[in-house]
Amino acid sequence: MREDFLHFVWQYQQFNTHSLTTTQGHPLTILRVGKLNSHAGPDFYEAHLILDDVRWIGQVEIHLTTSDWLKHGHAGNLHYNNVILHVVYEETIKIYRTDGSEIPCLVLKDRIFPNLSLLFNQLITHKDKLPCSFHWPHVSPLVKRKWLETLSVERIESKTAILKEHYTLLNGDWEQLAFQRLAYNMGLIINTEPFLQVARSIDIKKLQRLQNLFQIEAILFGQANLLGEEEEVLSDEYQIKLKNEYLFQKQKYDLTPIPQGQWRYMRMRPSGFPEKRMAALAGFIFQTEHIKSKIIQLRSKAELYAFFDIRTSLYWKNHFRFGKMSTQTSTAAGQDLIQRIAINFVIPFQFLFSEIYELPNVKEHAIDLLNDLEAEDNLLIRDWKKMGIIPISAAESQSLIHLKNEYCDKRRCLSCSIGHSILRGNT
């Protein structure tokens, strides 16, 4: 038995309410269960009850046993003096207010609908990746659609919260924030941290003041420690030129590169190698002024792809590492990378801007942009597809990822609208 299950049982009256009596023997009628409290204090407030023919309005506290009242430190806490009913699975001791009066207690142990308890236990102990896979097809399409819409926003907000922490650390420097988070996402999961280290090692404004792409490349590659040791003899002419330029800029700006050995190449296509991605980052900085303003203005997939149509130096058209020729040319930022950047950086960035400056229309545009993007294709989404659940947009694929990671894996069925629908029999 779980306490959050008792919350659900009380909130939706999923128990036999006929001839209710408290453990003191007083008749009880529930007029309103109250509103769920998401803050500190008793679990429900503004509950309306009739106890022994007297109408009461107040708070309801829920525990597995009455002893939990003491374990949770409620005894002597004045915030719990307005509790008019203590709802428990079983009574172990009597509980009293600070004035010495006994708090009425309702025991649910023999009143919860047996089928409900059985179904709940099946859900939380199910071994499938989706615990409710058997019931999913029978849940109302409207319930599923509304819940997935909620989850897509919830997932953006979770990313926005992380972005806000960085915004605070940077004292509200939007350009530096954009630079760091864009660099982070250029890392393609495996190299996110060293990319972030590089972006943290230099002020974006210094790069934006440079007049040519070559200088920007030199600083970024040098700070990334991708130009070889200072005394190392190099054979690639372009790498040599970049290194010489970097040594000049390093002294000018008193730069310190990130430590050696940070970069990873295993199980990676050449188009995703750090050098290719760093060249793309340099190209983006060179061709883009006022990054914040332009990101906020992005409204559609077409605008997004045009914005990230990055032009790199000619060297990277046919190289994937220094001295390593490529037989095939590739774009600096392909569709998959741009989509990743949009989902993990652009859209949360717009959400944060909307929050800071109280511009709800920016948030609405961000949601529209997410809906305009194609659904992702990864291992998790393929698992959903095997169950016949096929997302048609990035908003839907993001919501399914969030549902799996934050609800299904954690068996938070009681916090899920689909779980609620199944448990309440509204399928």
C-alpha positions as CSV (number, residue, x, y, z in Angstrom):
1,M,0.0,0.0,0.0
2,R,1.3,3.5,-0.9
3,E,0.2,6.8,0.5
4,D,-0.2,8.4,-2.9
5,F,-2.6,5.6,-3.7
6,L,-4.7,6.6,-0.7
7,H,-4.6,10.2,-2.0
8,F,-6.1,9.0,-5.2
9,V,-8.7,6.9,-3.4
10,W,-9.8,9.8,-1.3
11,Q,-9.7,12.4,-4.1
12,Y,-11.8,10.4,-6.5
13,Q,-13.9,8.6,-3.8
14,Q,-12.8,5.2,-5.0
15,F,-14.1,3.4,-1.9
16,N,-17.4,2.4,-0.3
17,T,-18.9,5.6,1.1
18,H,-22.1,3.9,2.4
19,S,-22.7,4.3,6.2
20,L,-19.3,5.9,6.9
21,T,-18.3,6.2,10.6
22,T,-15.1,7.5,12.3
23,T,-13.2,5.2,14.6
24,Q,-14.9,7.1,17.4
25,G,-18.2,5.8,16.1
26,H,-19.5,9.1,14.8
27,P,-21.5,9.1,11.4
28,L,-19.6,10.8,8.6
29,T,-20.8,12.3,5.3
30,I,-18.4,13.6,2.7
31,L,-19.8,16.6,0.8
32,R,-16.5,17.7,-0.8
33,V,-13.2,15.9,-0.6
34,G,-11.3,19.2,-0.7
35,K,-8.6,20.5,-3.0
36,L,-5.2,18.8,-3.3
37,N,-2.5,20.8,-1.6
38,S,0.8,20.8,-3.6
39,H,2.6,22.9,-0.9
40,A,3.6,22.3,2.7
41,G,0.7,21.5,5.1
42,P,-2.2,19.1,5.2
43,D,-2.9,17.1,2.0
44,F,-6.3,18.5,1.2
45,Y,-7.9,21.9,2.1
46,E,-11.4,23.3,2.0
47,A,-13.0,19.8,2.6
48,H,-16.7,19.9,3.5
49,L,-17.9,17.1,5.9
50,I,-20.8,16.4,8.1
51,L,-19.6,14.8,11.4
52,D,-22.2,13.7,13.9
53,D,-24.8,16.1,12.2
54,V,-22.4,19.1,12.3
55,R,-21.0,20.6,9.1
56,W,-17.3,21.1,9.1
57,I,-15.0,22.9,6.6
58,G,-11.3,22.4,6.9
59,Q,-8.3,20.2,6.1
60,V,-7.8,16.5,5.6
61,E,-4.6,14.7,6.2
62,I,-3.8,11.2,4.7
63,H,-1.4,8.6,6.0
64,L,-0.9,4.8,5.8
65,T,-1.2,4.5,9.5
66,T,-2.1,7.0,12.3
67,S,1.4,6.6,13.7
68,D,2.7,8.4,10.6
69,W,1.2,11.6,12.1
70,L,4.0,11.4,14.7
71,K,6.7,10.1,12.2
72,H,6.1,13.1,9.9
73,G,6.4,15.6,12.7
74,H,2.8,16.9,12.7
75,A,2.3,16.6,16.5
76,G,2.5,20.1,18.0
77,N,2.6,21.7,14.5
78,L,0.0,24.5,14.6
79,H,-0.5,24.2,10.8
80,Y,-2.3,20.9,11.4
81,N,-4.7,22.2,14.0
82,N,-7.4,22.8,11.3
83,V,-7.4,19.1,10.3
84,I,-11.0,17.9,10.6
85,L,-10.4,14.4,9.4
86,H,-7.4,12.0,9.5
87,V,-7.8,9.4,6.6
88,V,-5.7,6.3,7.0
89,Y,-5.4,2.7,5.8
90,E,-5.4,1.5,9.3
91,E,-5.5,3.0,12.8
92,T,-2.6,2.2,15.1
93,I,-2.9,5.0,17.7
94,K,-5.2,7.9,18.6
95,I,-4.1,11.4,17.4
96,Y,-4.8,14.6,19.2
97,R,-4.6,18.3,18.4
98,T,-2.5,20.7,20.4
99,D,-5.6,21.6,22.5
100,G,-6.0,17.9,23.5
101,S,-9.1,17.2,21.3
102,E,-9.0,13.9,19.3
103,I,-8.9,14.2,15.5
104,P,-11.6,12.2,13.9
105,C,-10.2,9.3,11.9
106,L,-11.6,7.4,8.9
107,V,-10.1,3.9,8.2
108,L,-10.2,2.8,4.5
109,K,-8.6,-0.6,4.8
110,D,-11.9,-2.6,4.3
111,R,-13.6,0.0,2.1
112,I,-11.3,0.4,-0.9
113,F,-12.7,-1.3,-4.0
114,P,-10.8,-4.6,-4.3
115,N,-10.6,-4.4,-8.1
116,L,-9.0,-1.0,-7.9
117,S,-6.3,-2.2,-5.5
118,L,-5.6,-5.2,-7.8
119,L,-5.4,-3.1,-10.9
120,F,-3.1,-0.5,-9.2
121,N,-0.7,-3.3,-8.1
122,Q,-0.7,-4.8,-11.6
123,L,0.3,-1.4,-13.0
124,I,3.1,-0.6,-10.6
125,T,4.6,-4.1,-10.7
126,H,4.2,-4.7,-14.5
127,K,7.5,-5.6,-16.2
128,D,6.7,-4.1,-19.6
129,K,8.2,-0.8,-20.5
130,L,4.7,0.6,-20.7
131,P,2.9,-0.7,-17.6
132,C,-0.5,0.1,-19.1
133,S,0.1,-1.3,-22.6
134,F,-2.9,-3.6,-22.3
135,H,-5.2,-0.8,-21.3
136,W,-3.7,2.0,-23.6
137,P,-5.9,1.2,-26.7
138,H,-9.0,1.5,-24.6
139,V,-8.2,5.0,-23.1
140,S,-10.2,7.9,-24.7
141,P,-8.2,9.5,-27.6
142,L,-9.2,12.9,-26.1
143,V,-7.6,12.0,-22.7
144,K,-4.4,10.8,-24.5
145,R,-4.2,13.8,-26.7
146,K,-4.6,16.3,-23.9
147,W,-2.2,14.5,-21.7
148,L,0.5,14.3,-24.4
149,E,0.0,18.1,-25.0
150,T,0.6,18.7,-21.3
151,L,3.7,16.5,-21.3
152,S,5.3,18.2,-24.3
153,V,5.1,21.5,-22.4
154,E,6.2,19.9,-19.2
155,R,9.3,18.5,-21.0
156,I,10.1,22.0,-22.4
157,E,9.7,23.5,-19.0
158,S,12.2,20.9,-17.5
159,K,14.7,21.9,-20.1
160,T,13.9,25.6,-19.5
161,A,14.6,25.2,-15.8
162,I,18.2,23.9,-16.6
163,L,18.6,26.9,-19.0
164,K,17.5,29.3,-16.3
165,E,20.2,28.1,-13.9
166,H,22.8,28.9,-16.5
167,Y,21.1,32.2,-17.2
168,T,21.4,33.1,-13.5
169,L,25.1,32.0,-13.4
170,L,25.8,34.2,-16.4
171,N,24.1,37.2,-14.8
172,G,21.5,37.4,-17.6
173,D,24.0,37.5,-20.5
174,W,21.7,36.2,-23.2
175,E,24.4,36.1,-25.9
176,Q,26.9,34.1,-23.8
177,L,24.0,31.8,-22.7
178,A,23.1,31.2,-26.4
179,F,26.8,30.5,-27.3
180,Q,27.3,28.1,-24.4
181,R,24.1,26.1,-25.0
182,L,24.5,26.0,-28.8
183,A,28.1,24.7,-28.3
184,Y,26.8,22.1,-25.8
185,N,24.3,20.8,-28.3
186,M,26.9,20.7,-31.0
187,G,28.6,18.0,-29.0
188,L,26.0,15.4,-30.1
189,I,25.7,13.8,-26.6
190,I,29.2,12.2,-26.5
191,N,31.1,15.5,-26.6
192,T,28.7,17.9,-25.0
193,E,30.9,18.6,-22.0
194,P,34.1,19.5,-23.8
195,F,32.1,21.7,-26.2
196,L,30.6,23.5,-23.2
197,Q,34.1,23.9,-21.7
198,V,35.3,25.6,-24.8
199,A,32.4,28.0,-24.9
200,R,32.9,28.8,-21.2
201,S,36.6,29.5,-21.8
202,I,36.0,32.6,-24.0
203,D,33.6,35.5,-24.1
204,I,31.3,35.4,-27.2
205,K,31.7,39.2,-27.7
206,K,35.4,38.7,-28.4
207,L,34.6,36.3,-31.1
208,Q,31.9,38.5,-32.6
209,R,34.4,41.4,-32.9
210,L,36.7,39.4,-35.1
211,Q,36.5,40.2,-38.8
212,N,37.0,36.8,-40.4
213,L,36.1,33.2,-40.0
214,F,39.7,32.0,-40.0
215,Q,40.4,33.9,-36.7
216,I,37.3,32.5,-35.1
217,E,38.2,29.0,-36.1
218,A,41.7,29.5,-34.8
219,I,40.5,30.5,-31.3
220,L,37.9,27.8,-31.1
221,F,40.1,25.0,-32.3
222,G,42.9,26.3,-30.1
223,Q,40.7,26.5,-27.0
224,A,39.5,23.0,-27.8
225,N,43.1,21.8,-27.8
226,L,42.6,20.3,-31.3
227,L,45.6,22.0,-32.9
228,G,48.2,19.8,-31.3
229,E,50.8,20.4,-28.6
230,E,52.6,23.8,-28.7
231,E,55.9,22.2,-29.8
232,E,54.3,19.4,-31.9
233,V,55.4,19.3,-35.6
234,L,52.4,19.4,-37.8
235,S,52.1,18.4,-41.5
236,D,48.7,19.8,-42.4
237,E,49.2,23.3,-43.8
238,Y,45.7,24.6,-42.8
239,Q,46.2,23.3,-39.2
240,I,49.6,25.0,-39.1
241,K,48.1,28.3,-40.1
242,L,45.3,28.0,-37.5
243,K,47.8,27.1,-34.8
244,N,50.0,30.1,-35.6
245,E,47.0,32.4,-35.5
246,Y,45.8,30.9,-32.3
247,L,49.2,31.4,-30.5
248,F,48.9,35.1,-31.4
249,Q,45.3,35.3,-30.2
250,K,46.0,33.3,-27.1
251,Q,48.7,35.8,-26.0
252,K,46.5,38.8,-27.0
253,Y,43.5,37.6,-25.0
254,D,45.3,35.6,-22.3
255,L,43.5,32.4,-23.2
256,T,43.7,29.1,-21.5
257,P,42.7,26.0,-23.6
258,I,40.7,23.1,-22.1
259,P,42.8,20.1,-21.0
260,Q,43.9,17.5,-23.5
261,G,42.1,14.1,-23.9
262,Q,38.6,15.4,-23.6
263,W,37.3,14.5,-27.1
264,R,35.7,11.2,-28.0
265,Y,35.4,9.6,-31.5
266,M,34.2,6.1,-30.8
267,R,31.0,4.9,-32.6
268,M,30.7,8.2,-34.4
269,R,30.2,9.1,-38.0
270,P,32.9,11.5,-39.5
271,S,30.2,14.2,-39.9
272,G,29.9,14.2,-36.1
273,F,33.6,14.4,-35.3
274,P,34.5,17.3,-33.0
275,E,36.5,19.1,-35.7
276,K,33.5,19.2,-38.1
277,R,31.2,20.4,-35.3
278,M,33.7,23.0,-34.1
279,A,34.0,24.3,-37.7
280,A,30.2,24.6,-37.8
281,L,30.1,26.5,-34.5
282,A,32.7,28.9,-35.9
283,G,30.8,29.4,-39.1
284,F,27.6,30.1,-37.1
285,I,29.3,32.7,-35.0
286,F,30.9,34.4,-38.0
287,Q,27.6,34.7,-39.9
288,T,25.3,35.5,-37.1
289,E,24.9,38.8,-35.2
290,H,22.6,39.3,-32.3
291,I,22.0,35.6,-31.7
292,K,19.4,36.1,-29.0
293,S,17.1,38.4,-31.0
294,K,17.2,36.1,-34.0
295,I,16.5,33.0,-32.0
296,I,13.5,34.6,-30.4
297,Q,12.1,35.5,-33.8
298,L,12.2,31.9,-35.2
299,R,8.6,30.8,-35.9
300,S,8.7,27.9,-38.3
301,K,10.7,24.9,-39.5
302,A,11.6,26.7,-42.7
303,E,13.0,29.7,-40.7
304,L,14.9,27.4,-38.4
305,Y,16.6,25.5,-41.2
306,A,17.5,28.8,-42.9
307,F,18.9,30.2,-39.7
308,F,21.2,27.2,-39.2
309,D,22.3,26.9,-42.9
310,I,25.9,27.3,-41.7
311,R,28.7,28.0,-44.1
312,T,32.1,26.7,-43.0
313,S,35.5,27.4,-44.5
314,L,36.4,25.6,-47.7
315,Y,38.8,23.3,-45.9
316,W,35.9,21.5,-44.0
317,K,34.0,20.9,-47.2
318,N,36.3,17.9,-47.9
319,H,37.9,17.2,-44.5
320,F,36.5,15.6,-41.4
321,R,39.7,15.9,-39.3
322,F,42.9,17.8,-39.8
323,G,44.9,16.0,-42.5
324,K,42.0,13.6,-43.2
325,M,40.4,14.0,-46.5
326,S,36.8,13.0,-47.0
327,T,35.5,11.6,-50.3
328,Q,32.0,13.0,-49.7
329,T,31.1,16.6,-48.9
330,S,28.6,17.2,-46.1
331,T,26.6,20.1,-44.8
332,A,27.9,21.8,-41.7
333,A,24.6,21.1,-39.9
334,G,22.3,18.4,-41.1
335,Q,18.6,18.2,-40.4
336,D,19.0,15.8,-37.4
337,L,21.5,18.2,-35.7
338,I,19.3,21.2,-36.4
339,Q,16.3,19.4,-34.9
340,R,18.3,18.5,-31.9
341,I,19.4,22.1,-31.4
342,A,15.8,23.3,-31.8
343,I,14.4,20.9,-29.3
344,N,17.1,21.2,-26.6
345,F,18.2,24.8,-27.1
346,V,16.1,27.1,-29.3
347,I,12.6,26.2,-27.9
348,P,13.6,26.2,-24.2
349,F,15.5,29.5,-24.9
350,Q,12.3,31.0,-26.3
351,F,10.4,29.7,-23.2
352,L,12.9,31.3,-20.9
353,F,12.7,34.6,-22.7
354,S,8.9,34.5,-22.5
355,E,9.1,33.8,-18.8
356,I,11.7,36.5,-18.0
357,Y,10.0,39.2,-20.0
358,E,6.4,38.0,-19.5
359,L,5.7,37.5,-23.2
360,P,3.2,34.6,-23.5
361,N,3.1,34.9,-27.3
362,V,6.7,33.9,-27.5
363,K,5.9,30.7,-25.6
364,E,3.0,30.0,-27.9
365,H,5.3,30.4,-31.0
366,A,7.8,28.0,-29.4
367,I,5.1,25.4,-29.0
368,D,4.0,25.9,-32.6
369,L,7.6,25.4,-33.7
370,L,7.9,22.2,-31.8
371,N,4.7,21.0,-33.5
372,D,6.1,22.0,-36.9
373,L,9.1,19.7,-36.5
374,E,9.2,16.1,-37.5
375,A,8.9,13.4,-34.9
376,E,12.3,12.0,-33.7
377,D,13.5,8.6,-34.5
378,N,15.5,7.0,-31.7
379,L,15.4,3.7,-29.7
380,L,12.8,5.0,-27.2
381,I,10.5,6.2,-29.9
382,R,10.9,2.9,-31.8
383,D,9.7,1.1,-28.6
384,W,6.6,3.2,-28.7
385,K,6.1,2.4,-32.4
386,K,6.3,-1.3,-31.7
387,M,3.2,-0.8,-29.5
388,G,1.4,1.0,-32.3
389,I,1.9,4.4,-30.8
390,I,3.4,6.6,-33.6
391,P,4.1,10.3,-33.0
392,I,3.5,12.6,-35.9
393,S,5.5,15.6,-34.7
394,A,8.5,16.5,-32.4
395,A,5.9,17.7,-29.8
396,E,4.5,14.2,-29.7
397,S,7.8,12.4,-29.7
398,Q,9.0,14.6,-26.9
399,S,5.9,14.0,-24.9
400,L,6.3,10.2,-25.3
401,I,10.0,10.5,-24.2
402,H,8.9,12.4,-21.1
403,L,6.0,10.1,-20.4
404,K,8.4,7.1,-20.5
405,N,11.2,8.6,-18.5
406,E,9.3,10.6,-15.9
407,Y,6.1,8.5,-15.4
408,C,6.3,5.0,-16.8
409,D,9.8,4.2,-15.6
410,K,9.1,5.6,-12.2
411,R,5.6,4.0,-12.1
412,R,4.0,7.3,-11.4
413,C,0.7,6.1,-12.7
414,L,-1.2,8.1,-10.1
415,S,0.3,11.3,-11.5
416,C,-0.6,10.4,-15.0
417,S,-3.9,11.3,-16.7
418,I,-3.8,8.0,-18.6
419,G,-3.2,6.1,-15.4
420,H,-6.0,8.0,-13.7
421,S,-8.4,7.2,-16.6
422,I,-7.6,3.5,-16.3
423,L,-7.9,3.3,-12.5
424,R,-11.2,5.2,-12.5
425,G,-12.6,3.0,-15.2
426,N,-13.0,5.9,-17.7
427,T,-11.5,4.0,-20.7
